[in-house]
């Protein structure tokens, strides 16, 4: 079992979750059940899957949950780009958030490679 709260990428994913909630609060009301909902569910999924995977008894199980969390990261990347395409988020802001997301992805991927 791993202590997920000590994992830097879990800590960063929590901070990133707050960022996504703040940025989506500025989206148009008609996106409440569209991109806002999708982005928020996906960003919560990252830290949640890390925590759930850490509680598993085998590294193989933990790795599977990290893979799911990584999938959520790439889902968010796509949704942020679409949000920018639609003019809901500036190109500058999307780039800032994508950089944060890529940092999380790199840390998580590197850690995941040690579990094999």
C-alpha positions in Angstrom: 0.0 0.0 0.0 1.2 3.5 -0.9 0.8 6.7 1.0 -1.0 8.7 -1.7 -1.0 12.0 0.2 2.8 12.0 0.0 2.8 11.6 -3.8 3.7 14.9 -5.4 1.5 14.2 -8.5 -1.5 13.6 -6.2 -0.9 16.9 -4.4 -0.6 18.7 -7.7 -3.8 17.0 -9.1 -5.7 18.4 -6.1 -4.4 21.9 -6.8 -5.2 21.4 -10.5 -8.7 20.4 -9.6 -9.3 23.8 -7.9 -7.9 25.5 -11.0 -10.4 23.7 -13.2 -13.3 24.5 -10.9 -12.3 28.2 -10.9 -11.9 28.4 -14.7 -15.1 26.5 -15.5 -17.0 28.9 -13.2 -16.5 31.5 -15.9 -18.0 29.4 -18.7 -21.4 30.2 -20.2 -24.4 28.9 -18.2 -25.5 26.7 -21.1 -22.3 24.7 -20.7 -23.2 23.7 -17.1 -24.2 20.2 -18.2 -21.7 20.1 -21.1 -18.0 21.0 -20.9 -18.2 22.3 -17.3 -19.6 18.9 -16.1 -17.2 16.9 -18.2 -14.1 18.9 -17.1 -15.1 18.8 -13.4 -15.8 15.0 -13.4 -12.6 14.3 -15.2 -10.4 16.4 -13.0 -11.9 14.9 -9.8 -11.2 11.5 -11.4 -7.4 12.1 -11.4 -6.8 12.5 -7.7 -9.6 10.0 -6.8 -8.1 7.2 -8.9 -4.7 7.9 -7.5 -6.0 7.5 -4.0 -8.1 4.5 -4.8 -5.2 2.8 -6.6 -2.8 3.5 -3.7 -5.1 1.5 -1.4 -4.8 -1.6 -3.5 -2.6 -4.4 -2.3 -0.6 -4.9 -5.5 1.4 -2.6 -7.7 -0.4 -4.1 -10.7 -3.7 -2.8 -9.3 -2.2 0.6 -8.5 -0.8 0.8 -12.0 -4.3 0.1 -13.5 -5.8 3.0 -11.5 -2.9 5.3 -12.5 -3.6 4.4 -16.1 -7.3 5.4 -15.6 -6.1 8.7 -14.0 -3.8 9.3 -17.0 -6.8 8.8 -19.3 -8.7 11.5 -17.4 -5.7 13.8 -17.9 -5.8 13.4 -21.6 -9.6 13.8 -21.6 -9.1 17.2 -19.8 -6.4 18.2 -22.3 -8.9 17.7 -25.2 -11.7 19.4 -23.3 -9.5 22.4 -22.5 -8.5 22.7 -26.2 -12.2 22.6 -27.2 -13.0 25.2 -24.6 -10.3 27.4 -26.1 -11.6 26.8 -29.6 -15.1 27.9 -28.5 -13.7 31.0 -26.9 -14.5 30.0 -23.3 -10.9 30.2 -22.2 -8.1 32.3 -23.6 -5.2 30.7 -25.4 -2.9 32.0 -22.6 -5.0 30.4 -19.9 -5.3 27.1 -21.7 -1.5 27.0 -22.2 -0.9 27.7 -18.5 -3.4 24.9 -17.5 -2.0 22.5 -20.1 1.6 23.0 -18.7 0.3 22.1 -15.2 -1.5 19.1 -16.6 1.6 17.9 -18.5 3.7 18.2 -15.3 1.2 15.9 -13.5 1.2 13.5 -16.5 5.0 13.3 -16.5 5.3 12.7 -12.8 2.5 10.1 -12.8 3.8 8.3 -15.8 7.3 8.1 -14.4 6.0 6.8 -11.1 3.8 4.3 -12.9 6.8 2.9 -14.8 8.4 2.0 -11.4 5.4 -0.2 -10.5 6.0 -2.9 -13.1 
